[in-house]
């Protein structure tokens, strides 16, 4: 198992957790669910396109990893970034971001095992953006996972 395996599993799990959420895309149309991406949004290749076409979305970033001893698994830090579009004049998009954050954090606090391979550390943090970017809203979760590693072998024969 590798950090990339963790990233792929985490994207699949979050897409499933958020599949029933009804949101708006940047054009104001209703959509169900949220698409996940690895590390960053796809590159824009056409001058007519912009990144707003990806809303709503989330990105799973692998931030860092460490393994303090031979006998301990990797502890891999991930950040899940959310972006949504909400044209409602009541400017409550932060509530939708908090709902997404709550669904994901509750899942891993209640059931820390992911794909029978990765275990979520219970020290989870989240944040909402502090700037006004209406109609776009953003938030993030920082969560670390224990990822099994290959055991050390001192047999060089």
Secondary structure, DSSP 8 states (H G I E B T S, - for coil): --HHHHHHHHHHHHHHHTTT-EEE-TTS-EEES-EEEESS-----STT--GGGG-SEEEEEEEEEE--STTS-EEEEEEEEEEEE---TT--HHHHHHHHHHHHHHHHHH--EETTTEEE-S--EEEE-SS--TTEEEEEEEEEEEE----------
